[in-house]
């Protein structure tokens, strides 16, 4: 688009002096306030919408450039914006298709400060484009961001399609940026990449494209100063224009010493803003075209991340509306085409409208040295184990830059004098290093590791009927087609890439994405440690409800099993978004219980086994690059993103150890689902991991028990039951049931086709090992959505309850996304008699979602009667980021609850007298108002190494039907509302997204205070939260403080019992015991490990009724 408006920069470009490099290494300009704290050169329409003319950038209101124009848009539709709600505006917009309110406008800012390149550079900024006249369906030219040599004067490039960066072939303002190094064009109209419009390179006209151009100095001042004999000062203004345009359009120097009528072609320009790459957007950049009152808050923000490492590797990505970053270029050497990095950079933003119009705004800008990582949760140690040499904490991480992961094993250390437990700062191993090889920072600055050979890895998959090696020749033709769809040649290269081969990556001139590490990102899968069998299955197996039943498990068989595998290899299993669940070697325990690392059972983090589910094999490659794992355009997708479960079970005359898991949000070909209406396909897999010495691809048929999906699952009691299976976010559990069979129990997940909530039971025949599925549906689907939006329901986690201690599950409890708590009755001796209650045990306030596990506990009656079964849980929900949306959380007040299951009359009628529970006559209705209210009574402020502490009330629960209180005995449990914080118009709700646990009679749970991410801001606060420990029976404080301070002292705060500590913990806390006491160990949201002394005597009473080990 031609743009005739001139820059009013007094474009004698040498007039502006180079800025002085600032000493600070971080630039952070929010641009939302009354002024900028940095020194910018502002040109033409560049202004601050909330400005007051006190800084280097003028205020928009009153700016002479916009004289006679109406300033549209902003936070409210009318400028000025309030301080704190503004932006850097480059051009104005319009409210009609025929108006001229924003046409032929330009605006730019160039930094008078510079940034050193010695530590690399990472730039982040956010743009919004809106409120125009919809010219040609796009509205305007666009925005550019550029880096220029800091030693050169501050300049701006040509107008029109050059977007203020490159030189122009056709425009009357034709000079390019002096010392330009990188120019990013956010091109609405489509000419930035068009060599017919600017420079001598490009792919042609294309609207809604993001493009990168390289270095250049094609302008008159540079050509005249560098080649005075070719571009003499004697040329007239029109001759100078002709000379620059011809040089720009051809990329060659010309001798214009004889005038512009017959120049002589000379050598090629070294740099002429050459086109590097681009990405065509699937949407129009601008919105709210020709509307009466466009608003910034309704625009689509796009956040850009540009990184140049100190050795010249360039990466660029963008994020739409806070969604997953989408790469344009990744780790490409820029110095080979652009020359060495200058010693420093200066920054520039420019925009123009031409005959169109749009509001072009920058809402934030940050520049810092290169450095970033993120983490995911995972802590696994032996329950109540004595901390000995070799006991380890396993921490999982993810890096959103190029999406790779780490899994480290770090020793837990005990101070011999104080007994204090700490976490070693250096890892014993990092699974990323063992798969990738090379230097390993996690193990120490000088550590190097030899990469596992891709050919030697033991990777399995499923062909629809049996386990097979993940080798090209073993795949079915359908599977081979899935891995090669759209390829010009059908071969095994992509399979080899998935196995870890690096020879076909782009860095080696191959077609596939260059990976930072072979191990993929680990986000929502926590590490699962599997060592020697350790369940307490002692003595003869007796069903307490059906004593005449003959158990399949021979007396003493489990003791033999434990003895046989007492020294087997410890393996840590974790799902990763490289498409596999991995198992890594983690030492063993010898016959005396000592942790050892031997040649036979090494503690080295080498992969022992991996499994790629067939559902992932069919989706990990896509012809859509953004969700194609191997594509250089890969943005992100989820594949194996759930925590696997493990357990021992008996069939075919022997005990086995299984690993069972789902995919979390993985397995969706079109990308991650983060809504309540889209249907998802679910998958469950099971592996026999009994004997790690048998792990081999040759044993795939016996190691892979099976894989079941929404399309293949069949049930004995429900037709088309696969339609009830959605994304399997929870962790399956393995339990013995009253029909004499072992079973895998799991929730139906999110977003199933039918959209209800329910429980799946996979029975394993004790004689043959045959698998039979049952599904128990609550019937609560879209029509029961408490929000009235018709969303899908689902259950993630289920909690088995063994009420009489016979190691056989009696009931299964679970919470659903609509906030209902359900009880599934599995007490009958036949599966056909199992059932789910016709209505929920309890429903939360306004449908507060339950996305984590419920804890089921037996709480003694203070009056000496039968104990009560109390179901405790927290509410909250986290949905993953997608390509077009940020990670989302529950947007209303959330709470912790403890609810009495009062309906135990049927149980008491069949159970022994010693296993009966307090019950009431039906009907009873439990509502939120019938629960005792506990409150957070005080909260300290964190300072330095001192964490924030919370105290909680100690109100007594006046149980319905009891005489606990002198009056008002009408309560069914307790609730504790979690607080929220409000900043501006945004309210952030503390909530529960991690599984709680019952430890020493206390309900212990990590709460999450979501990261405050204003999409229009470049700044985010890290997610934080509290580890809460409250009594299971009343939801209040214990008898003494549960958490110790940094010195291990259990003090009070403001005279109150400490019941919460601000550790920002993730996942489920683990507890280890030493001679000096108990320590809580967990990972925190910054990826670090945390060890905190706890007081096991703080509890009142309460014991779990599900016999799974504490991990």
C-alpha angles and dihedrals in degrees: 000000000000116000116188098182111115127225109250090212093119079251094216081122096199091061094082112078121225112263124244115253111252120234096226119091097209126063115191118172115170092186089203099105140071093280144001118253090215132075110252130168104230120203134193111320098005109124145136115258091211094034128134099193094254098117139047094282116064126230117262094224108082095010107150092219089071095045109148093014130108113236105226132189126018126128096317104017093260128076142261099060120214115264107272093028100070139100142201105269119202100176137009126238141215141236101218139046093237100044129109097204092116106020124124094010129144135184136174144167125202122187119247085197126071137212125222118241097205094103096033125254134260116188127189126182138155128220134192125194119189148120104060142133096265092241108191087349092294106065107218150003103275146232132292133198119195144180118215135183106279092217091063128079119272108263141159126222134232126308130242116034091358087071092211095301117075130043119267130236095199113017127102088229096058112154118112126219114289110242093002113178107173129006124190115198119201092195120196098165098038112240104105090087093038114108089195088066105034139008126350099278140057144102098260138256116337128154122219095026132140110214138179125214126189138225126322147146100190101153135112098256092054096044092046093048096042101037105024093160091057098037104031123188088238092078116109122240092262091047090051089052091050091048095051095044093050092047090047096047095047103031090228135114115241132197105238095169090115093049133267098292098080113011119179117235113237133171128330119270111253091222129018105161089275117203110255108177144314145199124221110222121226091220139046111266095220128058140175090053116181095357123144097237115019115191131204091222090061094050122099108252117214117197118201128203118195120180131183115181121215089257092054106261111150125208129174129182137161134207123210116215092340094308130137115308112260115210124230095175130359128204095330117162107249098179093071090064101023103036127237120334112266115243089253141007135221121205132230140183123191137172139177138183107197110185090340130064140220137154105251113195139169112210099186143358131199133174125183142149115282112276133118143138140156134201146214131214132269136134122165126170132146111283113258088346121163106251105245134165106295101025103135145198116219117213124188125202142183130203114205090199099092090342108259132146146213135207115193133187114212126181122245106228129203122207104230091213104043101020089230115156118223137169121246112246093217121064122235086217143347117213091210089061094048091053097039104031129205128081116000114203093183090064095046136296094275098042120118127182132199112238120242109252110248090223093055096052116111102226123165136187140173127256097196097273108032145016114266138178114270090244127127095241092052097053122098118245089254091054092047089052091051090056095047105036110144094010119132090222128037109223143128097261097108092047089052089049090054089050088058104269110152101186094092096050120117091251086065092045091263128134098247133090115272107240125213088211135000093234109084127226116291108209115148100009115095119204115264115208117209119187134147118340107271111164118132098242096145129160128004116336110249126176103220092204095045108028094172093063115112110228120223090217110087116228110267094013094116092050088054090048091052091050094048094053100030092116100035121137114281109231128190113211125198137163119235136188092243084086100262144095105225132203118204128194114252108173125261143245119255124225090275093053096255119141110245140177111206138161089262096044108024126185094217107115093241112153111261097181141351133193128198109197114229088236089061094043088059094050108031090086120055136169085229103084096207091066098031108107095209097043121106084225092057111139102175145291135176120246115158100008105149134088112255120228128219139198146146122258139171128236140128090032095299144077119251138185116225135193112209128179151147133225101250105212090346132111098054110129095203093052139266117340115221105166137076099241109052115093117237134195117235132209137193124188133186129199130188104230097166097123119027090192087071095055106125138124088245089064094051091117093061099033096055107066094183150293126234129189140181089267098047105035119110128181134205094226107031130051116230091003091165087078087070094056115094136162103331103224097159132079115251118231129212118223143159114246135203095258088070094255134112116235145190111229122199141155119251092244132219132316099012116172092251092042100213130123123250153135128262120206119194109196121204115207108232093217104042105014090234115158124230124180130213127185126203112196125200091202091226106132139132094322089059096049103136091210091059092233097114094239127165121264129211148158122241106178132027128197120209116211124206102195099182103036098245093125090249121116114242105174134010119213126197142162124223136211091261090060098255124140114216136195120207114199113220097159096112122097092232127058092223089067097053116109149166123240115265091235135021122274087227141353123210127232112289092343099301101190123244107209099156135062124287120228117225117203141171110234117195118235110244090216092057098257128125116307121256126240105231123191111204127187147140130237131230142100138223121197120192126248118261132195090275106027138051125239107284135209137193109293102209138061113298133197151187116248140191115191128185116230093219096173101087100126094107090049093048090051091063104027127088117262091253091057101049126119137209111274142176132215115261138284106054127152120209115200134167090257090059092062126092112250120232121185140197099251101189141358130197127215119248115244125185109309092349112100126219114263133205133203123203133204122257103216114163119241109235098209119218111257094012135105095227092122128038089242141354097051093166106111130116101194140309145288134200116195114218116226129247133208128216126208115178107313094339123095118194117203123209109225148159120260098148127076116264124219138204111239125173091341093308129116102232122189140157113232123204128222099194119235109267102238115177100193090212090055128075090215127086130178116226117251111265136178149153134267103226125199115186133157113275093220100050108011092233138106121305126238091273138008112295098199126063126216125241089284094050094253119141100220131165127241120223086347091301132118112260107241101159136040127192102235099134087229123184131206122003118325119242126212128215128187128219131173087268100051145281126319128196111220125191146136122262130217091260089059097252126124121246129204117192129176113237134193111234090190093063093088128100103203140307137118132198119256095200109077100213112133120258107249 
